[in-house]
Amino acid sequence: MRQPWIVGSLIIITLIAHPRRIDSQTNNATNQSATPYSLRVSVDEVSLTFHVADAHGLPINDLKLDEMSLLDNGRPPRRILEFQSLQNFPIHAGILLDMSESMEETGSSDRAIAIQYAQQLLRQQTDQAFVIKFDRQSQIAQYWTSDAKALSVGIRNHTHIADGGRHFTGTAIFDTIYRACLDQFSHVDSANSGNFILLFSDGEDNASKTSLAQAVDACQRTNTAIYAFHPGPKEAFSPGPKTLRQLASESGGRVFREDDSEAEISNDLHIIEADRRNQYRLIYKPAELKRDGSFHRIQLKASERVDSIIVRSGYYSPSH
């Protein structure tokens, strides 16, 4: 049985420094089921969210701050402001289906996996999702909803994506991810939900105007992880798998194979569920944070009982 891509207990992560979010309860918290009153204040700090699991892949929900060590550009933080355990987080998901010619053979299995997620794991009381289909261009097939039936219809319908009545070949993965973050996830309170993109693609982008780095940056700014299912390369030297690994690792997600067995696919979806619903948030002041747009490399290490940590891969300081 193949193992999904994971990040080990010593990792590099990417985050965005952003205005301080002062909640009505700023001490260590668990089981946050309601959104607290909040006030935004401009203070330089970094907010880091991550998921930890044991050797069996089960979430560890009782991690203590003294079990963690953190370096920002090789230096420990000046001050830790908050450390929270976030359990049973609500989910906001974007289902992105590659409809290009290279994915025609696997389209039906992609849709089956997406429908399985919508029908079995999406919680109508707390969660929402949308569906986008894309090739050279992208098109919303279903707007935000908690209705599994509506999502299933949007996933099943074969959308012909056209420009002025003419169909162009090509795949614009980066453009689609960028627009999904800008147009959809930017309107979601990312501090109080587990955001992720469920991407079905072979990773071969040949039509985007947006770069991979820009797509990743949009994910980081909206705290959106990418979980990708791919069919495997049709050619030995295809850049697709590497591209998907980069998108996933830098946004804090994982990559899975869509040709896994039914039991493995079910396990993959439950891994995503555990990752996004059970997280930790660590907010800190770096030892030095200049507003120069420079990249900060972060190292996070946990105690021996932590087998894996799923996080993003670094952050850029504000430019002004």
NUNU-743506 format. One record per residue: residue in three letters; x, y, z of N, C-alpha, C in turn; chain; residue number from 1. Coordinates in steps of 0.001 Angstrom, whole numbers, plus 500000, padded with zeros to 6 digits. Layout:
PT resn n_east n_north   n_up ca_east ca_north  ca_up c_east c_north   c_up chain resi
PT  ALA      X       Y      Z       X        Y      Z      X       Y      Z     A  NUM
...
END
This chain:
PT resn n_east n_north   n_up ca_east ca_north  ca_up c_east c_north   c_up chain resi
PT  MET 500859  498793 500000  500000   500000 500000 500880  501237 500000     A    1
PT  ARG 500591  502171 499143  501415   503359 499065 501121  504283 500262     A    2
PT  GLN 502120  505099 500592  501953   506062 501667 501739  507441 501072     A    3
PT  PRO 500787  508238 501600  500595   509597 501100 501775  510463 501456     A    4
PT  TRP 501968  511524 500667  503047   512453 500959 502767  513138 502282     A    5
PT  ILE 503752  513159 503176  503578   513836 504452 504826  514624 504761     A    6
PT  VAL 504721  515528 505733  505858   516284 506215 506285  515670 507524     A    7
PT  GLY 507600  515487 507736  508081   514886 508961 508035  515836 510136     A    8
PT  SER 508525  515377 511280  508401   516163 512498 509322  517376 512517     A    9
PT  LEU 510324  517418 511624  511152   518605 511479 510884  519167 510101     A   10
PT  ILE 510283  520381 510032  509772   520860 508763 510094  522315 508538     A   11
PT  ILE 509889  522724 507305  510004   524116 506916 508606  524587 506518     A   12
PT  ILE 508184  525746 506982  506817   526188 506735 506763  527618 506228     A   13
PT  THR 505665  527991 505567  505523   529338 505037 504261  529986 505538     A   14
PT  LEU 504381  531199 506047  503236   531888 506618 503231  533340 506224     A   15
PT  ILE 502151  534003 506561  502009   535408 506261 501883  536183 507562     A   16
PT  ALA 502724  537214 507727  502548   538098 508863 501334  538969 508585     A   17
PT  HIS 500479  539154 509570  499254   539901 509324 498809  540611 510581     A   18
PT  PRO 497799  541530 510496  497363   542267 511666 496912  541344 512786     A   19
PT  ARG 497183  541767 514012  496841   541007 515214 495347  540866 515364     A   20
PT  ARG 494927  539658 515706  493512   539412 515928 493328  539202 517424     A   21
PT  ILE 492693  540151 518113  492475   540077 519548 491090  539525 519795     A   22
PT  ASP 491008  538334 520401  489734   537705 520680 489319  537959 522118     A   23
PT  SER 488048  537698 522386  487539   537880 523730 488193  536916 524691     A   24
PT  GLN 488732  535785 524172  489489   534845 524982 490807  534586 524273     A   25
PT  THR 491902  535141 524810  493190   535028 524133 494107  534033 524801     A   26
PT  ASN 493646  533342 525818  494446   532316 526453 494365  531036 525664     A   27
PT  ASN 495113  530005 526070  495048   528710 525408 493610  528242 525389     A   28
PT  ALA 493163  527719 524222  491766   527344 524074 491662  526011 523388     A   29
PT  THR 490590  525282 523699  490288   524024 523031 488837  524001 522666     A   30
PT  ASN 488496  523157 521635  487118   522961 521207 486427  524285 520919     A   31
PT  GLN 487006  525105 520057  486373   526352 519680 485303  526055 518653     A   32
PT  SER 484049  526095 519079  482951   525779 518180 482224  527022 517714     A   33
PT  ALA 482436  528171 518371  481761   529404 517992 482797  530459 517679     A   34
PT  THR 482458  531404 516801  483358   532480 516444 483295  533571 517498     A   35
PT  PRO 484401  533876 518192  484367   534895 519231 484369  536284 518631     A   36
PT  TYR 483943  537267 519438  484045   538661 519028 485510  538991 518841     A   37
PT  SER 485825  539754 517824  487234   540052 517581 487414  541482 517136     A   38
PT  LEU 488622  541984 517355  488988   543346 516978 490345  543284 516319     A   39
PT  ARG 490491  543880 515161  491762   543851 514452 492607  545071 514836     A   40
PT  VAL 493847  544794 515220  494783   545830 515596 496076  545594 514823     A   41
PT  SER 496690  546650 514307  497904   546493 513506 499115  546269 514402     A   42
PT  VAL 499554  545012 514473  500735   544620 515233 501477  543571 514411     A   43
PT  ASP 502798  543686 514304  503571   542721 513526 503676  541412 514281     A   44
PT  GLU 503165  540354 513672  503242   539032 514263 502997  537992 513192     A   45
PT  VAL 503228  536758 513514  503017   535652 512590 502015  534689 513207     A   46
PT  SER 501039  534280 512415  500048   533293 512847 500296  531999 512073     A   47
PT  LEU 500569  530944 512785  500937   529655 512219 499911  528600 512616     A   48
PT  THR 499310  527935 511642  498412   526818 511930 499032  525529 511407     A   49
PT  PHE 498837  524439 512150  499426   523166 511740 498643  522015 512367     A   50
PT  HIS 498809  520840 511777  498169   519615 512249 499250  518627 512644     A   51
PT  VAL 499056  517935 513764  500024   516934 514195 499335  515587 514351     A   52
PT  ALA 500062  514529 514066  499509   513175 514151 500544  512230 514744     A   53
PT  ASP 500049  511112 515300  500945   510108 515861 501346  509099 514785     A   54
PT  ALA 502040  508039 515190  502543   507061 514238 501432  506287 513541     A   55
PT  HIS 500223  506312 514103  499071   505637 513499 498266  506583 512607     A   56
PT  GLY 498732  507826 512474  498025   508809 511664 496878  509481 512381     A   57
PT  LEU 496733  509253 513683  495634   509833 514448 496025  511209 514979     A   58
PT  PRO 495082  512165 514995  495391   513506 515490 495823  513477 516953     A   59
PT  ILE 496795  514285 517298  497198   514498 518686 496596  515828 519123     A   60
PT  ASN 495654  515792 520047  494919   516992 520423 495308  517544 521788     A   61
PT  ASP 496328  516945 522425  496723   517421 523749 498177  517887 523783     A   62
PT  LEU 498676  518357 522628  500043   518852 522550 500190  520102 523413     A   63
PT  LYS 501324  520202 524107  501612   521356 524954 502684  522227 524303     A   64
PT  LEU 502664  523498 524641  503611   524438 524045 505047  524051 524352     A   65
PT  ASP 505300  523506 525551  506670   523153 525903 507180  521919 525157     A   66
PT  GLU 506303  521283 524342  506736   520174 523490 507173  520660 522109     A   67
PT  MET 507064  521954 521866  507382   522520 520563 508616  523406 520659     A   68
PT  SER 509413  523446 519600  510489   524426 519464 510376  525064 518087     A   69
PT  LEU 510611  526358 518030  510389   527136 516812 511563  528069 516562     A   70
PT  LEU 512024  528087 515302  513044   529039 514872 512534  529790 513663     A   71
PT  ASP 512700  531098 513670  512322   531968 512564 513597  532611 512043     A   72
PT  ASN 513994  532224 510817  515293   532652 510271 516433  532310 511233     A   73
PT  GLY 516332  531132 511840  517393   530649 512711 517362  531189 514120     A   74
PT  ARG 516365  532002 514446  516296   532615 515773 514969  532278 516445     A   75
PT  PRO 514961  532049 517748  513694   531793 518443 512839  533050 518460     A   76
PT  PRO 511517  532903 518544  510642   534085 518558 510887  534959 519781     A   77
PT  ARG 510621  536237 519610  510777   537168 520741 509744  536900 521815     A   78
PT  ARG 508527  536498 521355  507450   536259 522320 506373  535390 521691     A   79
PT  ILE 505888  534403 522448  504737   533606 522031 503486  534291 522572     A   80
PT  LEU 502544  534602 521700  501336   535314 522108 500172  534374 522397     A   81
PT  GLU 500009  533352 521569  498916   532407 521766 499328  531022 521286     A   82
PT  PHE 498787  530007 521929  498919   528635 521474 497576  527971 521728     A   83
PT  GLN 496878  527600 520661  495514   527097 520779 495355  525740 520115     A   84
PT  SER 494551  524905 520715  494116   523657 520090 492743  523901 519494     A   85
PT  LEU 492622  523657 518191  491380   523917 517460 490802  522591 516996     A   86
PT  GLN 489768  522124 517660  489184   520831 517364 487784  520988 516777     A   87
PT  ASN 487406  520029 515904  486110   520064 515228 485886  521381 514506     A   88
PT  PHE 486925  521830 513823  486866   523066 513054 485846  522941 511924     A   89
PT  PRO 485058  523992 511635  484236   523969 510423 485121  524000 509182     A   90
PT  ILE 484601  523482 508083  485373   523336 506844 484814  524229 505747     A   91
PT  HIS 485726  524860 504990  485391   525532 503734 486279  524910 502662     A   92
PT  ALA 485654  524259 501682  486408   523511 500672 486083  523993 499265     A   93
PT  GLY 487102  524029 498427  486921   524295 497011 487292  523057 496225     A   94
PT  ILE 486366  522517 495456  486608   521320 494654 486952  521767 493239     A   95
PT  LEU 488191  521544 492807  488676   522001 491508 488937  520790 490618     A   96
PT  LEU 488195  520704 489520  488251   519558 488612 488885  519951 487280     A   97
PT  ASP 489992  519314 486953  490686   519543 485687 489923  518830 484574     A   98
PT  MET 489394  519615 483617  488595   519078 482517 489363  519063 481202     A   99
PT  SER 490675  519247 481255  491469   519301 480034 491563  517921 479388     A  100
PT  GLU 492040  517883 478149  492086   516640 477377 492940  515573 478059     A  101
PT  SER 493986  515995 478758  494880   515017 479390 494226  514291 480561     A  102
PT  MET 493052  514788 481007  492377   514181 482161 491093  513458 481765     A  103
PT  GLU 490846  513304 480462  489592   512693 480016 489439  511254 480505     A  104
PT  GLU 490528  510503 480551  490453   509101 480942 490120  508914 482421     A  105
PT  THR 490456  509888 483244  490261   509752 484690 489142  510631 485234     A  106
PT  GLY 488435  511304 484349  487394   512230 484788 486314  511588 485644     A  107
PT  SER 485892  510397 485278  484814   509747 486028 485262  509372 487435     A  108
PT  SER 486503  508900 487594  486995   508552 488927 487204  509795 489779     A  109
PT  ASP 487643  510894 489148  487779   512161 489863 486435  512591 490440     A  110
PT  ARG 485416  512570 489599  484089   512998 490042 483564  512086 491145     A  111
PT  ALA 483851  510805 491052  483384   509866 492084 484016  510192 493433     A  112
PT  ILE 485312  510508 493445  485988   510852 494701 485424  512158 495262     A  113
PT  ALA 485229  513147 494394  484695   514440 494843 483289  514279 495419     A  114
PT  ILE 482456  513477 494772  481099   513243 495267 481130  512486 496594     A  115
PT  GLN 482047  511550 496713  482189   510817 497973 482504  511782 499112     A  116
PT  TYR 483397  512744 498868  483710   513727 499904 482466  514543 500262     A  117
PT  ALA 481764  515043 499239  480596   515897 499485 479499  515154 500238     A  118
PT  GLN 479281  513917 499912  478170   513174 500489 478490  512553 501840     A  119
PT  GLN 479738  512213 502086  480065   511472 503303 480756  512297 504382     A  120
PT  LEU 481474  513359 504010  482278   514074 504998 481873  515523 505227     A  121
PT  LEU 481194  516140 504265  480775   517528 504436 479624  517595 505437     A  122
PT  ARG 479747  518419 506450  478729   518558 507482 477822  519743 507149     A  123
PT  GLN 476553  519475 506934  475626   520523 506518 475469  521607 507572     A  124
PT  GLN 475667  521267 508836  475470   522253 509897 476590  523293 509955     A  125
PT  THR 477809  522912 509555  478955   523812 509751 479780  524072 508498     A  126
PT  ASP 479715  523189 507500  480642   523251 506370 479995  523812 505105     A  127
PT  GLN 480854  524308 504209  480418   524745 502885 481501  524399 501864     A  128
PT  ALA 481079  524270 500619  482027   523987 499539 481524  524596 498243     A  129
PT  PHE 482418  524742 497275  482059   525188 495932 482793  524302 494934     A  130
PT  VAL 482355  524339 493677  482947   523510 492626 483380  524392 491463     A  131
PT  ILE 484614  524230 491012  485127   524910 489821 485657  523857 488862     A  132
PT  LYS 485290  523988 487578  485844   523132 486540 486714  523997 485628     A  133
PT  PHE 487822  523424 485175  488756   524253 484414 489497  523439 483376     A  134
PT  ASP 489905  524128 482334  490930   523662 481410 491844  524859 481198     A  135
PT  ARG 491769  525499 480013  492537   526736 479819 491919  527885 480593     A  136
PT  GLN 490610  527797 480807  489857   528771 481596 489147  528029 482719     A  137
PT  SER 488528  528767 483618  487800   528153 484727 486376  528666 484785     A  138
PT  GLN 485514  527857 485370  484096   528204 485458 483504  527598 486724     A  139
PT  ILE 482738  528417 487454  482048   527933 488657 480935  526981 488231     A  140
PT  ALA 480963  525759 488756  479901   524784 488490 478892  524743 489624     A  141
PT  GLN 479313  525179 490830  478412   525286 491970 479007  526281 492962     A  142
PT  TYR 478219  527286 493311  478675   528277 494280 478615  527697 495693     A  143
PT  TRP 479130  528451 496660  479173   528004 498050 477837  527430 498499     A  144
PT  THR 477880  526239 499061  476674   525609 499589 477056  524522 500583     A  145
PT  SER 476130  524191 501458  476307   523059 502372 475454  521875 501934     A  146
PT  ASP 474808  522016 500781  473910   520992 500250 474717  519972 499434     A  147
PT  ALA 474850  518756 499953  475628   517723 499266 475037  517365 497912     A  148
PT  LYS 473700  517404 497797  473065   517078 496520 473408  518117 495462     A  149
PT  ALA 473371  519385 495839  473711   520445 494890 475169  520333 494451     A  150
PT  LEU 476050  520027 495388  477457   519856 495044 477646  518669 494106     A  151
PT  SER 476935  517585 494365  477042   516390 493527 476590  516673 492105     A  152
PT  VAL 475510  517445 491963  475028   517824 490631 476088  518657 489912     A  153
PT  GLY 476666  519633 490626  477707   520462 490033 478927  519660 489613     A  154
PT  ILE 479261  518658 490398  480414   517802 490081 480119  516908 488878     A  155
PT  ARG 478914  516357 488810  478567   515408 487736 478423  516098 486385     A  156
PT  ASN 477825  517284 486366  477557   517956 485095 478855  518191 484333     A  157
PT  HIS 478874  517780 483094  480059   517962 482258 480021  519370 481673     A  158
PT  THR 480822  520252 482249  480849   521645 481834 481806  521840 480672     A  159
PT  HIS 481290  522400 479575  482154   522741 478445 482601  524179 478627     A  160
PT  ILE 483888  524380 478849  484427   525699 479128 484872  526321 477810     A  161
PT  ALA 484210  527383 477430  484458   527956 476101 484767  529440 476203     A  162
PT  ASP 485374  529970 475149  485681   531392 475052 485157  531887 473710     A  163
PT  GLY 484035  532606 473773  483455   533112 472542 483014  532012 471609     A  164
PT  GLY 482631  530862 472161  482153   529758 471338 483270  528895 470784     A  165
PT  ARG 484528  529253 471072  485655   528475 470567 486345  527793 471743     A  166
PT  HIS 486639  526530 471601  487275   525776 472682 488771  525674 472411     A  167
PT  PHE 489565  526084 473391  491007   526057 473250 491575  524960 474152     A  168
PT  THR 492584  524260 473676  493236   523260 474499 494210  523941 475457     A  169
PT  GLY 494555  523247 476505  495488   523789 477487 494938  523647 478887     A  170
PT  THR 495819  523826 479863  495446   523690 481268 496049  524839 482065     A  171
PT  ALA 495222  525538 482807  495663   526686 483601 495394  526406 485086     A  172
PT  ILE 496235  525567 485676  496053   525197 487084 496348  526380 487997     A  173
PT  PHE 497452  527066 487778  497851   528160 488673 496838  529300 488627     A  174
PT  ASP 496381  529651 487417  495360   530690 487299 494114  530318 488088     A  175
PT  THR 493703  529056 487998  492478   528603 488655 492610  528646 490166     A  176
PT  ILE 493743  528189 490694  493972   528236 492133 494006  529680 492627     A  177
PT  TYR 494698  530531 491889  494802   531945 492260 493423  532595 492321     A  178
PT  ARG 492607  532347 491298  491273   532955 491266 490372  532370 492353     A  179
PT  ALA 490509  531083 492633  489702   530467 493694 490011  531112 495036     A  180
PT  CYS 491282  531366 495300  491654   532014 496556 491196  533465 496585     A  181
PT  LEU 491422  534186 495483  491080   535609 495433 489578  535837 495459     A  182
PT  ASP 488830  535064 494677  487396   535301 494533 486545  534583 495575     A  183
PT  GLN 487042  533483 496127  486229   532684 497042 486776  532696 498472     A  184
PT  PHE 487992  532220 498666  488507   532072 500033 488856  533394 500696     A  185
PT  SER 489083  534444 499928  489391   535740 500541 488202  536299 501303     A  186
PT  HIS 486998  535774 501048  485796   536243 501736 485428  535345 502918     A  187
PT  VAL 486268  534368 503225  486030   533434 504325 486911  533827 505507     A  188
PT  ASP 486379  533733 506715  487162   534006 507915 488120  532842 508142     A  189
PT  SER 489325  532972 507616  490273   531861 507645 490773  531548 509049     A  190
PT  ALA 490582  532485 509987  491021   532226 511355 490084  531274 512078     A  191
PT  ASN 488903  531069 511523  487903   530259 512215 487336  529145 511355     A  192
PT  SER 488120  528680 510384  487696   527540 509565 488904  526858 508959     A  193
PT  GLY 488738  525563 508631  489800   524819 507973 489617  524886 506471     A  194
PT  ASN 490327  525780 505807  490173   525992 504367 491065  525044 503573     A  195
PT  PHE 490518  524480 502503  491377   523699 501626 490786  523580 500232     A  196
PT  ILE 491672  523326 499276  491308   523044 497888 491497  521559 497646     A  197
PT  LEU 490461  520903 497119  490543   519502 496714 490748  519515 495206     A  198
PT  LEU 491994  519319 494788  492388   519488 493395 492521  518135 492706     A  199
PT  PHE 491867  518006 491551  491982   516803 490730 492657  517201 489429     A  200
PT  SER 493913  516805 489251  494669   517224 488074 495931  516378 487948     A  201
PT  ASP 496500  516355 486742  497793   515694 486550 498954  516648 486811     A  202
PT  GLY 498641  517916 487110  499672   518883 487463 500383  519527 486295     A  203
PT  GLU 499974  519242 485073  500661   519778 483892 499998  521080 483451     A  204
PT  ASP 500593  522195 483858  500081   523527 483536 500835  524077 482333     A  205
PT  ASN 500092  524420 481275  500719   524972 480073 500001  526205 479545     A  206
PT  ALA 499144  526818 480389  498365   527948 479891 498216  529087 480886     A  207
PT  SER 498752  528962 482087  498557   529994 483108 499408  531231 482867     A  208
PT  LYS 498841  532373 483196  499601   533618 483242 500169  533819 484646     A  209
PT  THR 499515  533191 485614  499971   533224 487003 501066  532180 487196     A  210
PT  SER 502065  532489 488007  503132   531531 488296 502752  530634 489468     A  211
PT  LEU 503498  529549 489635  503285   528670 490782 503472  529445 492076     A  212
PT  ALA 504494  530293 492136  504755   531072 493350 503591  531996 493677     A  213
PT  GLN 502984  532610 492665  501845   533492 492902 500628  532712 493374     A  214
PT  ALA 500435  531516 492831  499320   530674 493270 499510  530264 494722     A  215
PT  VAL 500730  529871 495087  501024   529494 496461 500836  530680 497399     A  216
PT  ASP 501293  531842 496977  501145   533047 497800 499677  533334 498083     A  217
PT  ALA 498805  533159 497084  497368   533374 497289 496811  532379 498299     A  218
PT  CYS 497291  531135 498244  496872   530122 499219 497326  530500 500621     A  219
PT  GLN 498561  530956 500735  499096   531310 502042 498357  532494 502648     A  220
PT  ARG 498026  533453 501826  497336   534645 502335 495916  534351 502795     A  221
PT  THR 495306  533311 502254  493944   532945 502654 493929  531693 503527     A  222
PT  ASN 495116  531246 503959  495258   530069 504823 494551  528859 504218     A  223
PT  THR 494818  528612 502942  494157   527539 502190 495174  526475 501779     A  224
PT  ALA 494972  525242 502232  495857   524136 501887 495363  523445 500615     A  225
PT  ILE 496281  522876 499860  495933   522141 498640 496147  520653 498868     A  226
PT  TYR 495077  519874 498653  495136   518419 498680 494831  517943 497262     A  227
PT  ALA 495782  517276 496652  495669   516924 495239 495555  515418 495041     A  228
PT  PHE 494655  515023 494143  494576   513649 493643 495056  513661 492200     A  229
PT  HIS 495997  512790 491869  496519   512785 490503 496572  511360 489959     A  230
PT  PRO 496509  511204 488630  496483   509870 488019 497854  509260 487813     A  231
PT  GLY 498899  510003 488130  500241   509523 487840 500665  510000 486459     A  232
PT  PRO 501970  510184 486237  502441   510728 484958 502241  509752 483803     A  233
PT  LYS 501791  510287 482674  501660   509465 481470 503004  509352 480756     A  234
PT  GLU 503910  510276 481097  505244   510265 480511 506275  510252 481636     A  235
PT  ALA 507400  509613 481399  508410   509425 482447 508933  510754 482985     A  236
PT  PHE 509035  511765 482120  509623   513030 482540 508584  514134 482698     A  237
PT  SER 507347  513772 482997  506295   514760 483199 506588  515607 484438     A  238
PT  PRO 506446  516950 484337  506668   517811 485506 505458  517834 486448     A  239
PT  GLY 504365  517195 486039  503124   517276 486802 503223  516845 488258     A  240
PT  PRO 503752  515642 488562  503844   515214 489962 504655  516173 490829     A  241
PT  LYS 505763  516689 490302  506580   517629 491065 505796  518909 491338     A  242
PT  THR 505059  519378 490351  504260   520585 490522 503219  520399 491627     A  243
PT  LEU 502540  519274 491622  501534   519013 492649 502171  518902 494031     A  244
PT  ARG 503343  518283 494104  504028   518189 495399 504404  519562 495926     A  245
PT  GLN 504843  520442 495035  505187   521797 495457 503963  522546 495952     A  246
PT  LEU 502873  522474 495215  501641   523155 495609 501174  522670 496974     A  247
PT  ALA 501236  521351 497168  500764   520780 498427 501695  521130 499584     A  248
PT  SER 502997  520931 499406  503930   521131 500514 503992  522589 500946     A  249
PT  GLU 503958  523520 499994  504084   524925 500345 502793  525519 500885     A  250
PT  SER 501674  524854 500667  500400   525349 501200 499964  524573 502440     A  251
PT  GLY 500634  523468 502760  500299   522687 503933 499339  521547 503676     A  252
PT  GLY 499362  520979 502462  498469   519877 502117 499221  518592 501833     A  253
PT  ARG 498628  517732 501029  499220   516438 500679 498833  516071 499249     A  254
PT  VAL 499490  515026 498725  499191   514504 497398 498828  513032 497526     A  255
PT  PHE 497760  512615 496808  497300   511237 496810 497159  510743 495369     A  256
PT  ARG 497084  509434 495209  496851   508833 493898 495366  508531 493735     A  257
PT  GLU 494809  508920 492592  493382   508691 492376 493074  507265 491919     A  258
PT  ASP 494107  506492 491593  493879   505114 491193 494073  504138 492357     A  259
PT  ASP 494039  504656 493583  494096   503796 494761 492837  502940 494856     A  260
PT  SER 492883  501947 495723  491705   501116 495952 490617  501940 496644     A  261
PT  GLU 489406  501412 496641  488286   502104 497280 488569  502357 498758     A  262
PT  ALA 489150  501376 499432  489467   501530 500855 490534  502599 501071     A  263
PT  GLU 491538  502650 500178  492592   503651 500304 492061  505051 500042     A  264
PT  ILE 491181  505199 499053  490578   506502 498775 489782  506985 499984     A  265
PT  SER 489018  506093 500586  488251   506458 501777 489184  506910 502895     A  266
PT  ASN 490299  506204 503059  491276   506577 504080 491910  507926 503765     A  267
PT  ASP 492205  508175 502481  492775   509464 502069 491847  510614 502441     A  268
PT  LEU 490558  510465 502165  489593   511520 502469 489470  511743 503969     A  269
PT  HIS 489555  510680 504742  489502   510826 506198 490778  511474 506739     A  270
PT  ILE 491901  511280 506064  493132   511972 506440 492955  513476 506252     A  271
PT  ILE 492394  513864 505105  492131   515288 504853 491208  515844 505918     A  272
PT  GLU 490158  515090 506228  489197   515502 507254 489897  515738 508589     A  273
PT  ALA 490739  514814 508993  491438   514952 510274 492398  516143 510259     A  274
PT  ASP 493114  516329 509141  494048   517446 509013 493360  518783 509232     A  275
PT  ARG 492230  518974 508563  491606   520300 508549 490729  520573 509764     A  276
PT  ARG 490193  519526 510380  489312   519749 511545 490079  519840 512854     A  277
PT  ASN 491278  519301 512904  492054   519276 514141 493393  519966 513910     A  278
PT  GLN 493487  521200 514370  494680   521989 514124 495133  522699 515394     A  279
PT  TYR 496338  523229 515307  496862   524107 516350 497150  525463 515715     A  280
PT  ARG 496994  526497 516521  497365   527842 516066 498401  528397 517030     A  281
PT  LEU 499533  528821 516481  500604   529428 517248 500831  530834 516714     A  282
PT  ILE 500662  531831 517574  500855   533230 517185 502041  533774 517962     A  283
PT  TYR 502982  534383 517249  504202   534836 517912 504753  536095 517263     A  284
PT  LYS 505628  536768 518011  506372   537906 517493 507783  537428 517138     A  285
PT  PRO 508186  537593 515881  509554   537187 515506 510595  538030 516222     A  286
PT  ALA 511793  537495 516327  512884   538261 516928 513158  539520 516118     A  287
PT  GLU 512989  539406 514802  513177   540567 513929 512254  540428 512733     A  288
PT  LEU 511447  541443 512476  510545   541417 511321 510579  542783 510643     A  289
PT  LYS 511442  542896 509643  511528   544130 508873 510483  544111 507774     A  290
PT  ARG 509923  545253 507485  508913   545349 506424 509611  545548 505082     A  291
PT  ASP 510311  544490 504663  511092   544568 503428 510718  543492 502418     A  292
PT  GLY 509658  542719 502695  509219   541683 501773 510121  540479 501705     A  293
PT  SER 511050  540351 502648  512004   539242 502614 511362  537934 503070     A  294
PT  PHE 511963  536828 502633  511452   535501 502982 512002  535061 504330     A  295
PT  HIS 511127  534542 505171  511523   534006 506480 511355  532493 506462     A  296
PT  ARG 512437  531785 506720  512397   530339 506790 512194  529929 508244     A  297
PT  ILE 511225  529034 508452  510862   528636 509809 511112  527154 509999     A  298
PT  GLN 511627  526813 511165  511812   525416 511549 510974  525146 512794     A  299
PT  LEU 510145  524122 512699  509275   523737 513803 509565  522285 514155     A  300
PT  LYS 509823  522008 515416  510134   520659 515861 509240  520301 517041     A  301
PT  ALA 508782  519048 517084  507877   518603 518137 508497  517443 518909     A  302
PT  SER 507840  517056 519992  508305   515953 520818 508246  514636 520047     A  303
PT  GLU 508872  513610 520597  509010   512334 519901 507666  511651 519633     A  304
PT  ARG 506643  511940 520425  505358   511280 520205 504650  511793 518952     A  305
PT  VAL 505131  512893 518380  504580   513437 517138 505311  512797 515965     A  306
PT  ASP 504563  512093 515116  505156   511420 513957 505182  512319 512732     A  307
PT  SER 504183  513185 512573  504136   514064 511401 503450  515374 511742     A  308
PT  ILE 503862  516410 511041  503247   517730 511165 502901  518199 509760     A  309
PT  ILE 501662  518641 509564  501230   519133 508258 501056  520640 508361     A  310
PT  VAL 501889  521373 507624  501895   522832 507694 502312  523422 506347     A  311
PT  ARG 502324  524735 506311  502863   525417 505135 504381  525561 505252     A  312
PT  SER 505026  526225 504289  506485   526099 504189 507358  527332 504438     A  313
PT  GLY 506935  528507 504764  507731   529717 505041 506859  530954 504955     A  314
PT  TYR 507331  532144 505071  506499   533329 504868 507334  534520 504416     A  315
PT  TYR 506663  535450 503767  507279   536710 503361 506821  537809 504306     A  316
PT  SER 507764  538614 504780  507407   539719 505647 506638  540767 504851     A  317
PT  PRO 505860  541623 505533  505162   542692 504805 506149  543585 504080     A  318
PT  SER 505735  544136 502957  506630   544989 502179 506506  546454 502515     A  319
PT  HIS 505515  546802 503367  505368   548206 503786 504583  548282 505069     A  320
END
